[in-house]
Amino acid sequence: MPARRLPVIPDLKQLRHQAKDLLRAIRAAEPDALADLAEFHPRRPEPSSVKLADAQLTLARSYGAATWTRLVQSCDLIDAIWEDDTDRVRALVLSNPDLLHENAGVGNSNWGPPLSYAANVGRDEIIEMLGSLGATDLEHAIGRALLQGRLDTARKLHRMMGSPKPPAGSLGGPAYTLKPDATALLFEWGAEMVDERGRAMPPVDVVLGTDSRSPERKHRILELYAEHGFVYPDTPMMALHRGRIDLLERHIERDSSILERTFAYAEIYPPELGCQIPEPGLYDEFLPRTPLGGTTLLHVCVEFDELEIARWLLARGMSPNVRAAVDVNGFGGHTPLHNVVVCYANFWRNFTGGWPGTQKPDNGEFARLLLEHGADPEARASFRLNDRGTPLDIRNVTPFAWGEAFPIKLVVSQASMRELTRPRS
């Protein structure tokens, strides 16, 4: 099994640097480097005799490539696809026919063989050329095109496949990436709200549980399911998920205590809609973030980047200092500011390892909104994290201190932390 995974767009120059670094580390008898050599080099040479070619081979095999040459081919092929260079892709495949059916990113299998990879980025001419050479991954390719929202490419692939009815479970891809236009296209082609196990259920669990964040697209997908006959539970939390302030208003008119009430994890992610529930006592909610179980509507708005609904709730009289429940072990009690500093929405503001257009600005807007409405930056709470099976307790921390202590910095908003320390009149 590969120990390393190529990024979506591998950098050959960086890989060459990695090979040289690995060579130096092997010669210095660094334990991790020696372990790589022993595991991935087929001949297991003596460290003292290792040359650059040995380090390159070891590195390539750790990425899932059989040889350094195959790793270089992967970089060249992916670069040619991104450059939309049909002739270069053709030349690479004709000189190395196995490339047509192997994953473009070798051990990174998500984006698939070259035709599927090209579908991810909408390279239609390359797709047509690879199809003429005998590529067979059309079904995987159309799924990737829909997942990425490449509708013209998906239509082309659909025609190449003979315009079949989408299979069960096909709605799941665009549900994960929150692509409502792709969802609508699948319905146009006759997709049914049936999952891969045959249950009459749209992938609401995927929409709610995805690590993607886009309120508008999330709302639209959920409404598409409703337009095609799905009936949601009539709850305040489902109204929030759907972006239906009108339904949320009715709940509050019937019971204004909803603005102070905390909601169990199962109310936020209903198991009757297929959502997975964390194992009790493990303090692991599947994504790294400030806990959501036992929080309020405002906390949930933060996690899902629902700025406009949060603005509406605050205008409706909800306190910005409303606290989460405290569990039997004394953990919880956090305010929405704790969630602003550490939430999964921040991942997409910090992540720089994707492809163009994936990073969102970290401008601290949610923190400013709460602070302008009187949120207390000195509010304290206690947390237990599951650090790879080992409990990690962080007690009596302010939102700023929570951001400093949280071990996974990709989900920490530095802009929000700056807002917390900015002087206010």
N, C-alpha and C positions, 0 to 999 in steps of 0.2 A: 504494500500500500504506500503511495507517495507520502513523503514526510513534508513536502512543500507543495504549494499550489500556485500556478502561474496567475498573475492578475489578468483581467479581461484584455488589457492591452500590454503584453509583455515588452520589456525594454532590453534588447540584446546587449547594448552597451553596459547596462546595469548587471546583467547576467555574467558578462565577462569579468566585471569587477568582483562579483560574488565568487567566481571560480578562483581568481587570484587570492582573494581573502581566505577562501577555504584552503588553498595550498599553503599559505603562510601559517594558518592555524594548525594544519596537520603537522607541518615541520616543527611547530612549537609544542607539539604533543598536547594540544588543548583537548579535553575529554570529549566535548560534543563533536568536534571535527573528527577525532579518531573513531567515534561511534558511527558517524556518517560513512566514513571510509569502510569500516567493517561491514556495515549493513548493505551498502549500495554498490560498492565496487565488486565486480564479479570475480576478480582474481585476488583481492585482498592483499595488495603489495605491502611490503614493509614501509612504515611511514618515512623512514630516512631515505628511501629510494623513489618516493613519489614525485612525479613530474606534473607540469601544468595539464597535460592531456589526461592524467589520472584524476586530477581534481575536477576537470570539466566533465568527465564521464560520471564521476560520483555525483556531482551536482545535477547533471541531466537526469540520472536515474532517480534521484530523490524527488524530482519534479514529475516523474512518471514517464519520461522519454527513455527509449532503449539506448540511445547514443547522444553524444553532444551534437552531432550533425542533425539528428531528428529535432532536437530542441531549437537549433538555429533555423531549421525549416519552418517550425511552428511560428517563430517570430516573423520570418519573412512572409509567410502566408497571411498571417493576421494583419501585418502592415499593409500588404497589397490589397486585402479586402477593405480595410479602412480607407485606403487611398482610392478605392473604386477602380483599381487597375486590372481590368478583365484579362488583358494579355499576359500580365505577370502571373496572375493566379493560374491561368491556363498552362503556362510554361512550367510552373512549379508542379502542378498535378500531373501533367503528361510525363515529366521527368521522374516523378515519384508517385506512381499510380495508387499506392496504399494511402496516400494523403486524402484521397477522395472520400474514404469511408472512416478514417480515424478522426478522433476529436481534434479540432484545430488547436486547442490549448492543451493537448496531451492529457495530463492528469486532471485538468479543470474541464469537466465534462458538461457543465450546464449549458454552454453555448453550442455544443455539438460539433459535428463535422463541418467542413467548409461551407456547404450549402446552407446549413442551419445557422452557422455563424453569420453568413451574409444576410440571412433573413432578419437577424437581430438588428442590423444596422441599415436595412432597406436597400441593399445593393442588388437591384433586380436584374441587371444585365449579367452580373456574375452568377446569379441563381439560374438564369436561363442557360448559360454556358455550361455550368456544372451539371444541370439536368441532362443536357445533351451528351455529356460524357458518361452518364450512367449513375449519377448520385441517386441514392434510394431513400434518403432521410426526409422526404417531403412532409410526412405527418409531424415529425419533431419540429421541422422548420416552420410550419404554419403555426404551431403552438408558440414557438419563440417569437414569431412576428406579431401575433396577437398580444402576447405578454408584454412586448415592448411598444405596443400601440402603432405598429407599422401596417396601417390598414391597406394601402395600395399593394404592398408586398404580400399581405395575407390574401388579398383578392387574386393576385397572380398565382400564388401557390394553390389556392382553391380551384382555380381553373385547370392548372396542371394536373391536379389530382382527380379531375372529372366532376367537380362540384358536389362532393358527398355531404350528407347530413353530418353535423358535428357529433362526435362520440360523447357518451356520458362522461361527465367530469371536465368537459372542455371549458366551462365557464371559470374554472379555478385559476387559470393563468392570469387573465386580466383582472380577476378579483384580487390576486396577490399584489399586482403592481398598480391597482386602482386605475384601470383603463376603461372608462365607461363607453367610449366609442367602439372599442373592440368588443365589449360585452353586447352592445346593440347590434353589431355586425353578426355576431354568433346567433343572436335571436333571429335576425333576418334570414340566416341560413337554416333555421329550423332547430336550433339548439333547445333542448329541454332542460328544465331545472331538476336534473337527476344527477346524483353524485356517482363516483366510480363504483360504489358498492350497491348502486341501484335504488338508493333512498330518494324519495320525492322531496328534494331539499336543494335550494340554491346554495352556493358556497358563502353564506352569511358569516360562518365561522372564519373563513379566510379573510373576508373583508374586515372583520373586527380584529382579528389576530395578526394581520400582516404587520411587518415592520416598515412598510411604506407609510408616508404621511401626506395627505392632501384632502382637507375637509370637503372641498367642492366635489372632487371626483368620487370620494367615498359616498357622499350623499346621493350623487346621481346614480351610482351603481345600485345602491340599496333601493332607490325609487324605481329603477328599471325592473328589479325583481318584483316589486309591488305591482307595477303596471302589467306584469305577465302573470299575475294571480297569486303571488305569495302574500300571506297575511302575517304581520308581525305581532308580537306581544305588545299590548297597550301599556307600556311602562314609561316612566320618565327617562330612564337611561336609554331605551330604544329610541325615544323621541330625539334625544341628544345625538345619538349615533346617526340618525337619519337627517340631522340638521333641521328638524321640524319644530321651529320655535312656536308655531301655532299649537301643536300638540303639547309641548312643554308648558305653554301658558295655561292650557286647560287643566293639566295636573296641578299646577301651582294654585290656580283658582279654587280647586277642590280641597287642596291641602297645602297651605303655605309653609308648613314645617319641612317640606321637601327641600327648601333652601338651606336647611341646617342638617338634614339627615345624611347619615353615612350609608353607603351601599356595599353589600358583600361582593366579593369577586364574581360569584355566580350571577349576580344581578347585572354586573357590567358586561360579563361574557357569558350569556345564558347557555348552559349545557344542552337545553332542549333545541338549540339552534346548531348544535354540533361543536360548541366551543369546549376546549380542553380546560380542565380545572386543576390547579396545582395541588400537589400532595400536601395535606395539612402538616404544618410544623417544619417544612423544609425551607421556608422563606425564599422560594424560587418561583418567580412569575414568568419564566421563559425568556424575557428580555431584560437586559440590565437597565434599571431605572429606579426611581423612587416608587415604593409600593403603591399599587392602585386599590388592592382589596381593603375595604373599610374606609374608602374616601368618599368625597362629595362630588356633586355635579361639577364644581369649579376645578377640583383636582383633575377630574377626567378630561375637562376641556383643555387643560394644560398638556396632558399626555398626547392628546390627539390633535393638538395645534388648532383648536376651535376658538380662535381669538374673538370672532364676532359673537358667538354664543356666550362666551365669558363676559364680553362687554355688556351684552343684554342682561345677563344674570346680575351683574354688579349694579346696573341701572335699576333693576327690579328690586334691589335691596339686599342682595346676598353679601355677606361679610367677606372681605378678602382674607380675613384671619380665621375662617372656619377651619376646624381641625379634623383630621382623620381620627378614626377610632384607635384606642390603645388596647393591645391584646393582653392575654393573660400573663405574658412574660414581660410586660411593660414597654413593648415596642410599638411605635406609631405616634400619634398625636401631631403629625406634621401638617403644616399649612401649605396652601398652593404654591407659596414661594419656594419651598423645598423642592416641589415637583418641577418648577420652572428651571431651577438650577440643574437638576438631574432628571432628565426624561429622554425617551427614545427619539422624540422629535429632534433633539439636539444632534443625534447621530448624523442626520443629513445636512446639518450646518457645519459639521467638523470633518466629515469623511472626504478625503481628497484622492482616494484610490480608485474611483470609478471612471466613467467615460465623460466626455464633455456634457455639461448641463445638469449633472446630478447633484452638485453642491448648492445648497440654499444659503442665503445670507444669515449670519448670526448678529442680529441688530438689537437684541434685548427688549424687543417690543412688548412681549408678554410681561416681563418684569416691570417695565415702566407702567403698564396699565394697572397692575396690582398695587404698586407703590403709590401711584397717583390717587388711588382710592383708599389709601390708608393701611396697606399691608405692613406688618411689623417685621423689619429685617432682623430683629433680635429674638423672634420666636424660636423656641427650642423643641427638639424632638429626638427620639432615640430609634435606632434601626438595627436590625440583624440582617446581614447579608449571607448568602450561601456562596462561599468562595471555594468552588470546586469540591464541594462536599464538607468543607470545614466552616463552622459558624464564625462570622466576623462581626463583632458587636461595635457599634459606633453610637455612643450615648451623649445625650444632652447637647446637641449641636444646633447652631443657627443654620439658616440656608447657606450662608457663605462657607461656614465650616464644613457643612455636608458636601459641598462641591469640592472643597480641598481634600476631604477624606475619601471621597468615592474613588475606587481604584481604576475604573474604566473611564478615562478622560474623554473618549469619543462621545459620551453622552452627557458631558458637562458643558454648560453654556458659559464661556468666559465673558461674553458681553453682558449676560445677566448678573454675573458676579461683580462686574464693574459697576453696573447700575446700583447694586446693593451698597457699594462703598461711596457712591457719588454724593457729595453734600446736597442737602435739600433744604429749601427755605421753609 
